[in-house]
Amino acid sequence: MPEKIILENDSTFVYYVDIEKGVVAAVMEEPIEKAKSYINKLGNILGETEIRVPQASAILEKHLYSPIRAKATCHESDEFDLNYGMKLARKRCLAKYYKKLTHVFVDLNNVVDPLLTFLEDEIISCASKYEKFNKFNKLDK
C-alpha cells in the first residue's frame, strides 16, 4: 500500500510512495488554482485585481479539469532513493502541467486576439480621422 507524503514547504504536490515497488508518484491536485495565479499576474500588470477574459473559466476547465499525475520508478538494479524519486516525479508532473498551461494560453490568445485586432483597426481609423479633421483646425487659425 503506497504511503502518502505531504511536504510542509510544497503545498502544490502530494506524493505517494511504494518503497517495495520502487515507485514515487507526484500529484498536483488543483492545477486550476495554480494556473489562475498566472492569469491574475496579467491582471496585475493591467492594473486590475482580477483579469476577466471571456471564456477563461471554460478554457481552464477544458485543460486543467483534473489532478495531474506523474511517477518515477526505480530500476531494479538501482538503489531506491526517495528524495531523487520525489524530485523526478515532481519534474515530470510539472512538465505535464506546463504543457497543459501552454494550451490554456493558446486558447486564451485565440479569444483575445480578435479583440486586439479590432482595437488596432480602431486606433488606425481614429488616427486617420484625426489627421483628416485636424487639417481644418489649422485652416481656421
C-alpha positions as a LaTeX table, in Angstrom:
\begin{tabular}{lrrr}
\hline
Residue & $x$ (\AA) & $y$ (\AA) & $z$ (\AA) \\
\hline
Met1 & 0.00 & 0.00 & 0.00 \\
Pro2 & 1.52 & 3.36 & $-1.02$ \\
Glu3 & 2.32 & 5.84 & 1.72 \\
Lys4 & 1.03 & 9.40 & 1.33 \\
Ile5 & 3.58 & 12.19 & 1.89 \\
Ile6 & 2.79 & 15.91 & 2.05 \\
Leu7 & 5.77 & 18.24 & 2.38 \\
Glu8 & 5.36 & 21.35 & 4.51 \\
Asn9 & 7.24 & 23.57 & 2.05 \\
Asp10 & 5.49 & 22.21 & $-1.07$ \\
Ser11 & 1.72 & 22.52 & $-0.85$ \\
Thr12 & 1.28 & 22.08 & $-4.61$ \\
Phe13 & 2.05 & 18.36 & $-4.61$ \\
Val14 & 1.05 & 15.23 & $-2.77$ \\
Tyr15 & 3.40 & 12.26 & $-3.09$ \\
Tyr16 & 2.57 & 8.59 & $-2.91$ \\
Val17 & 5.44 & 6.22 & $-2.24$ \\
Asp18 & 5.62 & 2.44 & $-2.59$ \\
Ile19 & 9.13 & 1.56 & $-1.42$ \\
Glu20 & 8.69 & $-2.17$ & $-2.14$ \\
Lys21 & 7.93 & $-1.46$ & $-5.81$ \\
Gly22 & 10.36 & 1.50 & $-6.00$ \\
Val23 & 7.67 & 3.90 & $-7.17$ \\
Val24 & 7.09 & 7.55 & $-6.29$ \\
Ala25 & 4.05 & 9.36 & $-7.69$ \\
Ala26 & 3.55 & 13.12 & $-7.59$ \\
Val27 & 0.05 & 14.54 & $-7.83$ \\
Met28 & $-0.88$ & 18.18 & $-8.42$ \\
Glu29 & $-4.40$ & 18.06 & $-7.04$ \\
Glu30 & $-5.61$ & 21.53 & $-8.07$ \\
Pro31 & $-3.83$ & 22.63 & $-11.25$ \\
Ile32 & $-6.58$ & 25.19 & $-11.98$ \\
Glu33 & $-5.70$ & 27.16 & $-8.84$ \\
Lys34 & $-2.04$ & 27.29 & $-9.83$ \\
Ala35 & $-2.99$ & 28.42 & $-13.37$ \\
Lys36 & $-5.24$ & 31.18 & $-12.02$ \\
Ser37 & $-2.20$ & 32.76 & $-10.38$ \\
Tyr38 & $-0.61$ & 33.15 & $-13.83$ \\
Ile39 & $-3.74$ & 34.70 & $-15.28$ \\
Asn40 & $-4.05$ & 37.04 & $-12.30$ \\
Lys41 & $-0.46$ & 38.22 & $-12.89$ \\
Leu42 & $-1.67$ & 39.58 & $-16.22$ \\
Gly43 & $-4.48$ & 41.35 & $-14.40$ \\
Asn44 & $-1.96$ & 42.93 & $-12.04$ \\
Ile45 & 0.09 & 44.19 & $-14.98$ \\
Leu46 & $-3.05$ & 45.78 & $-16.39$ \\
Gly47 & $-3.87$ & 47.32 & $-13.02$ \\
Glu48 & $-6.81$ & 45.03 & $-12.33$ \\
Thr49 & $-7.12$ & 42.86 & $-9.27$ \\
Glu50 & $-8.54$ & 40.03 & $-11.36$ \\
Ile51 & $-8.41$ & 39.73 & $-15.13$ \\
Arg52 & $-11.69$ & 38.98 & $-16.86$ \\
Val53 & $-11.13$ & 37.22 & $-20.15$ \\
Pro54 & $-14.21$ & 35.89 & $-21.89$ \\
Gln55 & $-14.41$ & 32.12 & $-21.58$ \\
Ala56 & $-11.32$ & 31.95 & $-19.30$ \\
Ser57 & $-13.03$ & 29.66 & $-16.81$ \\
Ala58 & $-14.18$ & 27.30 & $-19.56$ \\
Ile59 & $-10.68$ & 27.22 & $-21.04$ \\
Leu60 & $-9.12$ & 26.43 & $-17.66$ \\
Glu61 & $-11.67$ & 23.68 & $-17.07$ \\
Lys62 & $-11.05$ & 22.23 & $-20.54$ \\
His63 & $-7.31$ & 21.75 & $-19.99$ \\
Leu64 & $-6.88$ & 21.52 & $-16.21$ \\
Tyr65 & $-10.07$ & 19.83 & $-15.07$ \\
Ser66 & $-8.44$ & 17.01 & $-13.12$ \\
Pro67 & $-5.37$ & 16.37 & $-10.98$ \\
Ile68 & $-2.11$ & 15.89 & $-12.85$ \\
Arg69 & $-0.12$ & 12.78 & $-12.02$ \\
Ala70 & 3.38 & 11.60 & $-12.81$ \\
Lys71 & 5.57 & 8.86 & $-11.41$ \\
Ala72 & 9.16 & 7.80 & $-11.13$ \\
Thr73 & 10.06 & 4.12 & $-10.96$ \\
Cys74 & 13.39 & 2.89 & $-9.69$ \\
His75 & 15.11 & 0.38 & $-11.95$ \\
Glu76 & 15.52 & $-2.99$ & $-10.28$ \\
Ser77 & 19.32 & $-2.76$ & $-10.46$ \\
Asp78 & 19.40 & 0.70 & $-8.78$ \\
Glu79 & 19.12 & 1.56 & $-5.11$ \\
Phe80 & 15.85 & 3.31 & $-4.23$ \\
Asp81 & 16.33 & 6.98 & $-3.31$ \\
Leu82 & 13.16 & 8.62 & $-2.01$ \\
Asn83 & 14.36 & 12.22 & $-2.48$ \\
Tyr84 & 15.52 & 11.58 & $-6.03$ \\
Gly85 & 12.26 & 9.78 & $-6.85$ \\
Met86 & 10.21 & 12.67 & $-5.46$ \\
Lys87 & 12.20 & 15.24 & $-7.44$ \\
Leu88 & 11.89 & 13.23 & $-10.65$ \\
Ala89 & 8.15 & 12.63 & $-10.23$ \\
Arg90 & 7.64 & 16.33 & $-9.42$ \\
Lys91 & 9.55 & 17.43 & $-12.53$ \\
Arg92 & 7.56 & 15.05 & $-14.71$ \\
Cys93 & 4.34 & 16.35 & $-13.21$ \\
Leu94 & 5.41 & 19.95 & $-13.82$ \\
Ala95 & 6.25 & 19.10 & $-17.43$ \\
Lys96 & 2.69 & 17.82 & $-17.90$ \\
Tyr97 & 1.30 & 20.90 & $-16.15$ \\
Tyr98 & 3.24 & 23.38 & $-18.30$ \\
Lys99 & 2.25 & 21.52 & $-21.47$ \\
Lys100 & $-1.39$ & 21.89 & $-20.46$ \\
Leu101 & $-0.83$ & 25.53 & $-19.43$ \\
Thr102 & 0.61 & 26.23 & $-22.88$ \\
His103 & $-2.67$ & 25.02 & $-24.37$ \\
Val104 & $-4.56$ & 27.29 & $-21.95$ \\
Phe105 & $-2.62$ & 30.34 & $-23.14$ \\
Val106 & $-3.01$ & 29.40 & $-26.80$ \\
Asp107 & $-6.77$ & 29.17 & $-26.33$ \\
Leu108 & $-6.84$ & 32.44 & $-24.35$ \\
Asn109 & $-4.86$ & 34.09 & $-27.11$ \\
Asn110 & $-7.38$ & 32.83 & $-29.67$ \\
Val111 & $-10.13$ & 34.54 & $-27.65$ \\
Val112 & $-8.25$ & 37.80 & $-27.08$ \\
Asp113 & $-6.55$ & 38.12 & $-30.49$ \\
Pro114 & $-9.68$ & 39.18 & $-32.41$ \\
Leu115 & $-10.30$ & 41.87 & $-29.79$ \\
Leu116 & $-6.73$ & 43.14 & $-30.15$ \\
Thr117 & $-7.07$ & 43.17 & $-33.95$ \\
Phe118 & $-10.29$ & 45.18 & $-33.60$ \\
Leu119 & $-8.56$ & 47.65 & $-31.25$ \\
Glu120 & $-5.60$ & 48.05 & $-33.63$ \\
Asp121 & $-8.00$ & 48.74 & $-36.51$ \\
Glu122 & $-9.87$ & 51.31 & $-34.42$ \\
Ile123 & $-6.62$ & 53.05 & $-33.45$ \\
Ile124 & $-5.65$ & 53.33 & $-37.11$ \\
Ser125 & $-9.12$ & 54.55 & $-38.05$ \\
Cys126 & $-9.20$ & 57.17 & $-35.27$ \\
Ala127 & $-5.69$ & 58.37 & $-36.10$ \\
Ser128 & $-6.67$ & 58.71 & $-39.76$ \\
Lys129 & $-9.81$ & 60.66 & $-38.87$ \\
Tyr130 & $-7.80$ & 62.87 & $-36.51$ \\
Glu131 & $-5.38$ & 63.72 & $-39.32$ \\
Lys132 & $-8.27$ & 64.42 & $-41.67$ \\
Phe133 & $-10.13$ & 66.71 & $-39.29$ \\
Asn134 & $-7.06$ & 68.28 & $-37.74$ \\
Lys135 & $-6.34$ & 69.93 & $-41.13$ \\
Phe136 & $-9.44$ & 72.04 & $-40.59$ \\
Asn137 & $-8.13$ & 73.25 & $-37.23$ \\
Lys138 & $-5.02$ & 74.56 & $-38.97$ \\
Leu139 & $-7.11$ & 76.38 & $-41.61$ \\
Asp140 & $-9.29$ & 78.09 & $-39.02$ \\
Lys141 & $-6.35$ & 79.92 & $-37.46$ \\
\hline
\end{tabular}
